[in-house]
Amino acid sequence: MTVLTDIFKSTLPPPTRKSERWKYSPIAKLLNSNLSTDSSVIDSVFSNEIAPNPVEGLEAYRLVFRNGRFDSFLSDLPIAKGVICMPLSEVSVEDAPEFKNTYSKTEWVGELNESYHQDGMFLKIDRNIKLDRPVLIHHLTDGKDVASFPRHFVRVEEGGEVDVVVWSSATKNSSGMYNGILEASIAPNATLMLEKICNEDGEVYHFSHENIIQERDSKFKMHTFTVKGHWVRNELEIISQGKGTDSVFNGAFLPTGNEHVDNHTIMDHTSTDGTSSELYRGIMYGNSTGVFNGKIFVRQDAQRTNAFQQNTNIVADRGASINAKPELEIYADDVKCSHGCTVGQFDLDALFYLKSRGIDEKAAKALLVEAFLADVISNVPSAELREEIMKIYTERHGW
Amino acid sequence: MLKIKNLHAKVGDNEILKGLNLDVKPGEIHAIMGPNGSGKSTLAAVLAGREAYEVTNGTVELDGTDLLDLEASDRAREGVFLAFQYPIEIPGVSNLNFMKAAVNAKLAHQGQPPIKAKDFLAKVKECSSLVELDGRLSERSVNEGFSGGEKKRNEIFQMAILEPKLCILDETDSGLDIDALRVVSKGVNAMRSPDRAFIVITHYQRLLDHIIPDFVHVLSNGIIVKSGGKELALELEAKGYDWIKEEQNA
């Protein structure tokens, strides 16, 4: 157990409500807790509540982390030609990747990760190599006031392809902070698929930040599902650095109770002929609160960019709310950008129409929710993952 | 089958139905006509259980069951069907899944097991050919991108699938061309049976050339002011509604 006494003495101050980026996601309660990193001996029992493989039937390579530390016993690393996959702690000094994200230098959360990070995944896919199965990173938070700081690095070389699933879970009695960064760079004509699922019990403050750099004609496809989580902030930053990149990033969040979910995305088009498509859908239940902030930059040189952004939110219950803000900054003149953002309620006409055919209110809402989520969920590459996510949503909301 | 007594209903503070009485027996077709704003669509919505309408007085019984006490979905399971004047588009919900859920909800209500896939598909085929609905439309999202005529045919398709006791057609003829009107009417006529009743709400006589009513009622200012046989519709078509209003005032 290492108590983080100096956690609030970082160079950068913790964010407050005065900062626009954090206005709707206050962290005051977290700042009042006494966080520690876990340095106990890793024992053989992973958890009584949660299986090491959280997705039934998903055949994937696996890296398991407990409270931020790698568990080699429960992990199953790929051994394949042209693939390097290992915990960061085992990468030799000369091969160690250089993290380039500015997040660690400009944000309190990022700086904490840089100061305290324990371990993470190092994944490198060589030229024209396509890994046969997804790589699943499973992170478990287990304990009171635990802080963990995973940090993952992915490099896909020219023409390579890989699918990475980042799944985080937490036990019922957990609290503290999950502070994870994933940095990826995708070489020309290479493809990275990334699915991030937060399914945490307990009262963990979950901060995750993905920083993606795309080179010429590369493809990036990401899905972010906040299935369950006390307080979750998903940050995604994609920088298109070469011409003709393709970026697709979708998300769904259905908080309930007093949960809080924040999605902040940045799509930065700096080169020509890029396309990006963003679709985030949220349904706010109970007394939950939500935030969506999607920024799209089209820099002066990024001519013929085609960018699309849509954020659709349903506020299902009286006590719930969401603050949604699309932001577009366009400096090039030959571009096609469209965006839409709505906050509404269940379509009462549609609900009555379904009910008038004998379908009860609950089942009718389930049909509408399923339809609402279909556009986000249907693009997830693995069927097992799609089913698991829908299963949890269904169980949670009792459809 | 259906007994409406002294029905009063309002939306907000606006009282629309003001003591309406109507008796419908199995096998009968009742046409309800009347000027704009007389309460025709309100009657349809109140019978189907639309929540925006508040019933302030009166009773509605379907075969002895108090309809007003039931949720919209339960009314449908008891055999009430409303063909909407403006069918709703529901992106992402396939027409077939929708109908399957509806059929199974009704079966479960009757204590029966869900319909077998084979039987359901046979039924879909039979009912879509009845209203000449393109097979592909039944697989698309509910009403999404359907033409006006296709939407109305989809209503009758759903009605045929669900085999209700009491069918309420709310201005099903509005927005239809002659051919579509013929197809929709054919579908309705094929469903006529001694134990099924229809309430056909319309502005125009032309629908009643195809669907011949047993009774025609004129609704005005929230009550039925005149009832007669099918010839009453012809008289209305020729003379308008003013003479009825005058008759009332006299």
Interface residues (C-beta under 8 A of the other chain):
Chain A: D347 D349 A350 F352 Y353 L354 K355 S356 R357 G358 I359 D360 E361 A363 A364 L367 L368 E370 A371 F372 A374 D375
Chain B: A48 G49 R50 E51 E71 A72 S73 D74 R75 A76 R77 F81 L82 F84 P87 I88 I90 P91 G92 V93 N97 F98 M99 A101 A102 A105 K106 H109 S141 V142 Q158 L162
